[in-house]
Amino acid sequence: NDSVFFYEKEEIISRLRLIFKLIGHDDLSSIVCQIIKAVEDKDNYFIYSAPLIQKIYKKLYLLLS
């Protein structure tokens, strides 16, 4: 209830889902690059995200939740 967006949260999330659905694509090259990076990376991370739009969506979701 402390969020400025508390009452608009569901509307914002539904609009973001629509936007990401419209601009989403099935290009797997970024996912393949992340898999290669995960295998070859000396500094292993717990989570690798791809494509870029997923990273953006995740950050927005965390910001609004």
C-alpha positions as CSV (number, residue, x, y, z in Angstrom):
1,N,0.0,0.0,0.0
2,D,3.0,2.3,0.3
3,S,3.6,2.3,-3.5
4,V,2.6,5.4,-5.5
5,F,1.4,2.9,-8.2
6,F,-0.6,0.6,-5.8
7,Y,-4.0,1.3,-7.4
8,E,-2.7,1.4,-10.9
9,K,-0.5,-1.7,-10.6
10,E,-2.8,-4.2,-12.4
11,E,-3.4,-1.7,-15.3
12,I,0.3,-1.0,-15.7
13,I,1.1,-4.7,-15.7
14,S,-1.6,-5.6,-18.2
15,R,-0.4,-2.8,-20.5
16,L,3.2,-3.9,-20.2
17,R,2.2,-7.5,-21.0
18,L,0.5,-6.3,-24.2
19,I,3.5,-4.2,-25.2
20,F,5.9,-7.0,-24.7
21,K,3.6,-9.4,-26.5
22,L,3.5,-7.0,-29.5
23,I,7.2,-6.5,-29.6
24,G,8.3,-10.0,-28.7
25,H,10.0,-12.2,-31.2
26,D,11.2,-15.7,-31.6
27,D,14.9,-15.0,-32.2
28,L,16.9,-17.5,-30.2
29,S,20.3,-16.1,-31.0
30,S,20.5,-14.0,-27.8
31,I,19.5,-17.1,-25.7
32,V,22.2,-19.2,-27.4
33,C,24.7,-16.4,-26.7
34,Q,23.8,-16.4,-23.0
35,I,24.2,-20.2,-22.8
36,I,27.6,-20.0,-24.4
37,K,28.5,-17.1,-22.0
38,A,27.3,-19.2,-19.0
39,V,29.4,-22.1,-20.0
40,E,32.6,-20.1,-20.8
41,D,32.3,-17.4,-18.1
42,K,34.9,-17.6,-15.3
43,D,32.6,-15.5,-13.0
44,N,29.5,-17.7,-12.9
45,Y,26.2,-16.0,-12.1
46,F,23.2,-17.7,-10.6
47,I,20.9,-16.3,-13.4
48,Y,21.5,-15.4,-17.0
49,S,18.7,-13.6,-18.7
50,A,17.9,-13.4,-22.4
51,P,16.6,-11.8,-24.6
52,L,17.0,-8.2,-23.6
53,I,13.3,-7.6,-23.4
54,Q,13.1,-10.3,-20.7
55,K,15.6,-8.4,-18.6
56,I,13.6,-5.2,-19.0
57,Y,10.4,-6.9,-18.2
58,K,11.9,-8.5,-15.1
59,K,13.2,-5.2,-13.8
60,L,9.8,-3.5,-14.4
61,Y,8.0,-6.3,-12.7
62,L,10.2,-6.1,-9.7
63,L,9.8,-2.4,-9.6
64,L,6.0,-2.6,-9.7
65,S,5.5,-5.5,-7.4
